[in-house]
Amino acid sequence: MKDLQSLSEQILNKTKAKGQNKLEDAEKISVAKIEESRLTLVEQQKARKAAILKKVANDFDREQQTLKNKERNAVLKEKQVILKSVFQQALEKMNTWDETHFAQFLNGVLAQAGDSKAYSIVPGAKSIAHFKGKELQQLLVKYPAVKISEESIPNKAGFILQEGGVDYNYCFDDLIEDVKNDFAAELATLAFQDEK
């Protein structure tokens, strides 16, 4: 009976030991799985956090670029208004030239054209009075081949110089427009270079 009891205790101890080993192995596996899950969650959390930070940084950069674009466009628009005003003031000044200034301008044009050809001048309606003035009459004596047309160009200041079927436009608004197209960018650079 003692042997049976001893055998029973041995079997029971072996079973307990096996069970304890299995339990310990199961605990180790569970702890490893829990740790693996924890690390996966930590990595996912880091990835989410990085994605959120990246999105916030991208949104910030995009918003900053949008603000820079708006600022640049506002500055550009203001510069365009200023340049337009400059050209408008130049046109107004030319339109209100006195007879002396107008005669100097015409003399420069005729001197450049040369006096070997016959020219006809079609005055702008806003400049007709200058062509009837004393200074222009004296100037035209120097250029006997130049004739003043009886016609005029409506709503224009300045004149058109005609020679052999070719018209040379010296109407002030057209001259200003040509200068604007040719020199607006250069003028803007010179006028606003200190802002950079």
C-alpha positions as CSV (number, residue, x, y, z in Angstrom):
1,M,0.0,0.0,0.0
2,K,2.8,2.3,0.7
3,D,4.2,1.5,-2.7
4,L,0.9,2.4,-4.2
5,Q,0.8,5.6,-2.3
6,S,4.4,6.3,-3.2
7,L,3.7,5.5,-6.9
8,S,0.6,7.7,-6.8
9,E,2.6,10.6,-5.3
10,Q,5.3,10.2,-7.9
11,I,2.7,10.2,-10.8
12,L,1.0,13.1,-9.2
13,N,4.3,15.0,-8.8
14,K,5.3,14.2,-12.4
15,T,1.9,15.4,-13.6
16,K,2.2,18.5,-11.5
17,A,5.7,19.1,-12.8
18,K,4.5,18.6,-16.4
19,G,1.5,20.8,-15.8
20,Q,3.8,23.5,-14.2
21,N,6.2,23.3,-17.2
22,K,3.3,23.6,-19.7
23,L,1.9,26.5,-17.6
24,E,5.3,28.2,-17.6
25,D,5.7,27.6,-21.3
26,A,2.2,29.0,-22.0
27,E,2.9,32.0,-19.8
28,K,6.1,32.7,-21.7
29,I,4.3,32.4,-25.0
30,S,1.5,34.7,-23.7
31,V,4.0,37.2,-22.3
32,A,5.9,37.1,-25.7
33,K,2.6,37.6,-27.6
34,I,1.5,40.4,-25.3
35,E,5.0,42.1,-25.7
36,E,4.8,41.6,-29.5
37,S,1.3,43.1,-29.5
38,R,2.5,46.0,-27.3
39,L,5.4,46.7,-29.6
40,T,3.1,46.5,-32.7
41,L,0.8,49.0,-31.0
42,V,3.7,51.3,-30.1
43,E,4.9,51.2,-33.7
44,Q,1.4,51.8,-35.0
45,Q,1.1,54.7,-32.6
46,K,4.5,56.1,-33.7
47,A,3.4,55.7,-37.4
48,R,0.1,57.5,-36.8
49,K,1.9,60.2,-34.9
50,A,4.4,60.6,-37.7
51,A,1.6,60.7,-40.3
52,I,-0.3,63.3,-38.3
53,L,2.9,65.4,-37.9
54,K,3.7,65.1,-41.6
55,K,0.2,66.1,-42.6
56,V,0.3,69.1,-40.2
57,A,3.7,70.1,-41.6
58,N,2.4,69.7,-45.2
59,D,-0.7,71.7,-44.4
60,F,1.5,74.4,-42.7
61,D,3.8,74.5,-45.7
62,R,0.9,74.7,-48.2
63,E,-0.8,77.4,-46.1
64,Q,2.5,79.3,-45.8
65,Q,3.0,79.1,-49.6
66,T,-0.6,80.2,-50.2
67,L,0.0,83.3,-48.0
68,K,3.3,84.0,-49.8
69,N,1.5,83.8,-53.1
70,K,-1.3,86.1,-51.9
71,E,1.3,88.5,-50.6
72,R,3.3,88.4,-53.8
73,N,0.1,88.9,-55.9
74,A,-1.0,91.8,-53.7
75,V,2.4,93.5,-54.1
76,L,2.4,92.8,-57.8
77,K,-1.1,94.2,-58.2
78,E,0.0,97.4,-56.2
79,K,3.1,97.7,-58.4
80,Q,1.0,97.4,-61.5
81,V,-1.4,100.2,-60.2
82,I,1.7,102.4,-59.5
83,L,3.2,101.7,-63.0
84,K,-0.2,102.3,-64.7
85,S,-0.4,105.6,-62.8
86,V,3.1,106.6,-63.9
87,F,2.3,105.9,-67.5
88,Q,-1.1,107.7,-67.2
89,Q,0.7,110.8,-65.7
90,A,3.2,110.8,-68.5
91,L,0.4,110.7,-71.0
92,E,-1.5,113.5,-69.3
93,K,1.7,115.6,-69.2
94,M,2.3,115.0,-72.9
95,N,-1.3,115.8,-73.7
96,T,-0.9,119.2,-71.9
97,W,2.4,120.2,-73.4
98,D,2.6,123.8,-74.2
99,E,3.5,124.9,-77.8
100,T,7.2,125.0,-77.0
101,H,7.4,121.4,-75.8
102,F,5.3,120.2,-78.6
103,A,7.5,122.1,-81.2
104,Q,10.6,120.5,-79.6
105,F,9.1,117.1,-79.9
106,L,8.0,117.6,-83.5
107,N,11.5,119.1,-84.4
108,G,13.1,115.9,-82.9
109,V,10.8,113.7,-85.0
110,L,11.4,115.7,-88.2
111,A,15.2,115.9,-87.7
112,Q,15.3,112.1,-87.3
113,A,13.1,111.6,-90.4
114,G,15.4,113.8,-92.5
115,D,14.4,116.5,-94.8
116,S,15.1,114.8,-98.1
117,K,11.6,113.3,-98.4
118,A,8.2,114.8,-98.6
119,Y,6.1,114.2,-95.4
120,S,2.6,114.9,-94.5
121,I,1.5,115.4,-90.9
122,V,-2.0,114.4,-89.8
123,P,-2.5,116.2,-86.4
124,G,-4.4,114.7,-83.5
125,A,-7.6,116.6,-82.8
126,K,-6.4,117.5,-79.4
127,S,-3.1,119.0,-80.8
128,I,-4.5,121.0,-83.8
129,A,-4.1,124.3,-81.9
130,H,-0.3,123.7,-81.7
131,F,-0.1,123.4,-85.5
132,K,-1.7,126.8,-85.8
133,G,0.7,128.4,-83.3
134,K,3.6,130.7,-84.1
135,E,6.4,128.3,-82.9
136,L,5.3,125.4,-85.1
137,Q,4.8,127.7,-88.1
138,Q,8.4,128.9,-87.6
139,L,9.6,125.3,-87.2
140,L,7.9,124.1,-90.3
141,V,9.8,126.8,-92.3
142,K,12.9,124.6,-91.7
143,Y,11.1,121.7,-93.3
144,P,9.6,122.9,-96.5
145,A,8.8,119.4,-97.7
146,V,6.4,118.8,-94.7
147,K,2.8,119.5,-95.3
148,I,0.0,119.7,-92.6
149,S,-3.1,117.7,-93.5
150,E,-6.5,119.3,-93.3
151,E,-7.8,116.1,-91.7
152,S,-7.3,115.3,-88.0
153,I,-7.3,112.1,-85.9
154,P,-10.3,112.2,-83.5
155,N,-9.7,112.1,-79.8
156,K,-5.9,111.9,-80.1
157,A,-3.1,114.2,-79.1
158,G,0.1,114.1,-81.2
159,F,0.2,113.3,-84.9
160,I,0.9,110.8,-87.6
161,L,3.8,111.3,-90.0
162,Q,3.0,110.0,-93.4
163,E,5.7,109.3,-96.1
164,G,5.1,107.4,-99.3
165,G,2.2,105.4,-98.0
166,V,3.8,104.6,-94.6
167,D,2.3,106.0,-91.4
168,Y,4.6,106.7,-88.4
169,N,2.4,107.0,-85.4
170,Y,3.4,109.7,-82.9
171,C,0.0,109.9,-81.1
172,F,0.9,110.2,-77.5
173,D,-1.3,107.4,-76.1
174,D,0.1,105.0,-78.7
175,L,3.7,106.1,-77.9
176,I,3.0,105.6,-74.2
177,E,1.5,102.1,-74.9
178,D,4.6,101.1,-76.9
179,V,6.9,102.4,-74.2
180,K,4.8,100.5,-71.6
181,N,5.1,97.3,-73.5
182,D,8.8,97.6,-74.1
183,F,9.9,99.0,-70.7
184,A,7.3,98.2,-68.0
185,A,9.3,95.2,-66.7
186,E,12.6,97.2,-66.7
187,L,10.9,100.2,-65.1
188,A,9.4,98.0,-62.4
189,T,12.7,96.5,-61.6
190,L,14.4,99.9,-61.3
191,A,11.5,101.4,-59.4
192,F,11.1,98.6,-56.9
193,Q,14.6,97.2,-56.5
194,D,15.0,98.3,-52.9
195,E,12.1,96.1,-51.8
196,K,14.0,92.8,-52.2
